[in-house]
Amino acid sequence: EPSEPMLRAVVIGASQQLIAAHAAILTREKRQRAEQVIRTVQQSLIGIGYNSGKVSGRVSEDTERAIREFETDQGLAPTGRISGALVAKLAKAAGNGRLASGQ
């Protein structure tokens, strides 16, 4: 999804190197956001009694197992993956519609 700076760079004919650098920044930002979501899910699972392993921002076997256990307990299909349905159920189970990080 192009950002405003990216569109400007394309329109004014910026170098491929500049465009690649901008794309790398966007990729890094997306990865950081994804890692934060994973950490929040891991913290929330631990907070309600599911051992999701180390809070690392990376989905480990322990995290997948804890997600599957939680999904099963909540009547969701046990996928072991982070989804909107999982986050909604986790937020409700964690209390006040918020996940462990307070978001």
Contacts in CASP RR format, 6 or more apart in sequence:
PFRMAT RR
TARGET T0000
AUTHOR 0000-0000-0000
METHOD contacts of the structure
MODEL  1
EPSEPMLRAVVIGASQQLIAAHAAILTREKRQRAEQVIRTVQQSLIGIGY
NSGKVSGRVSEDTERAIREFETDQGLAPTGRISGALVAKLAKAAGNGRLA
SGQ
2 10 0 8 1.000
3 22 0 8 1.000
3 26 0 8 1.000
5 22 0 8 1.000
6 19 0 8 1.000
6 22 0 8 1.000
6 23 0 8 1.000
6 26 0 8 1.000
8 14 0 8 1.000
9 18 0 8 1.000
9 19 0 8 1.000
9 22 0 8 1.000
10 19 0 8 1.000
35 57 0 8 1.000
35 58 0 8 1.000
36 57 0 8 1.000
36 101 0 8 1.000
37 82 0 8 1.000
37 87 0 8 1.000
38 56 0 8 1.000
38 57 0 8 1.000
38 58 0 8 1.000
38 59 0 8 1.000
38 63 0 8 1.000
38 82 0 8 1.000
39 55 0 8 1.000
39 56 0 8 1.000
39 57 0 8 1.000
39 101 0 8 1.000
40 99 0 8 1.000
40 100 0 8 1.000
40 101 0 8 1.000
40 103 0 8 1.000
41 52 0 8 1.000
41 63 0 8 1.000
41 67 0 8 1.000
41 82 0 8 1.000
41 86 0 8 1.000
41 87 0 8 1.000
41 90 0 8 1.000
41 99 0 8 1.000
42 52 0 8 1.000
42 53 0 8 1.000
42 54 0 8 1.000
42 55 0 8 1.000
42 56 0 8 1.000
42 57 0 8 1.000
42 63 0 8 1.000
42 66 0 8 1.000
43 55 0 8 1.000
43 99 0 8 1.000
43 100 0 8 1.000
43 101 0 8 1.000
44 90 0 8 1.000
44 91 0 8 1.000
44 93 0 8 1.000
44 94 0 8 1.000
44 99 0 8 1.000
44 100 0 8 1.000
44 101 0 8 1.000
45 51 0 8 1.000
45 52 0 8 1.000
45 63 0 8 1.000
45 66 0 8 1.000
45 67 0 8 1.000
45 70 0 8 1.000
45 90 0 8 1.000
46 52 0 8 1.000
46 53 0 8 1.000
46 55 0 8 1.000
46 100 0 8 1.000
47 94 0 8 1.000
47 100 0 8 1.000
48 70 0 8 1.000
48 90 0 8 1.000
48 93 0 8 1.000
48 94 0 8 1.000
50 66 0 8 1.000
50 69 0 8 1.000
50 70 0 8 1.000
51 62 0 8 1.000
51 66 0 8 1.000
52 60 0 8 1.000
52 62 0 8 1.000
52 63 0 8 1.000
52 66 0 8 1.000
52 67 0 8 1.000
53 60 0 8 1.000
53 62 0 8 1.000
53 63 0 8 1.000
53 66 0 8 1.000
54 60 0 8 1.000
54 62 0 8 1.000
59 81 0 8 1.000
59 82 0 8 1.000
64 80 0 8 1.000
64 81 0 8 1.000
65 80 0 8 1.000
67 79 0 8 1.000
67 80 0 8 1.000
67 81 0 8 1.000
67 82 0 8 1.000
67 86 0 8 1.000
68 78 0 8 1.000
68 79 0 8 1.000
68 80 0 8 1.000
69 78 0 8 1.000
70 86 0 8 1.000
70 89 0 8 1.000
70 90 0 8 1.000
70 93 0 8 1.000
71 77 0 8 1.000
71 78 0 8 1.000
71 79 0 8 1.000
71 80 0 8 1.000
71 86 0 8 1.000
71 89 0 8 1.000
72 78 0 8 1.000
74 89 0 8 1.000
74 93 0 8 1.000
76 85 0 8 1.000
76 86 0 8 1.000
76 89 0 8 1.000
87 99 0 8 1.000
90 99 0 8 1.000
91 97 0 8 1.000
91 98 0 8 1.000
91 99 0 8 1.000
94 100 0 8 1.000
END
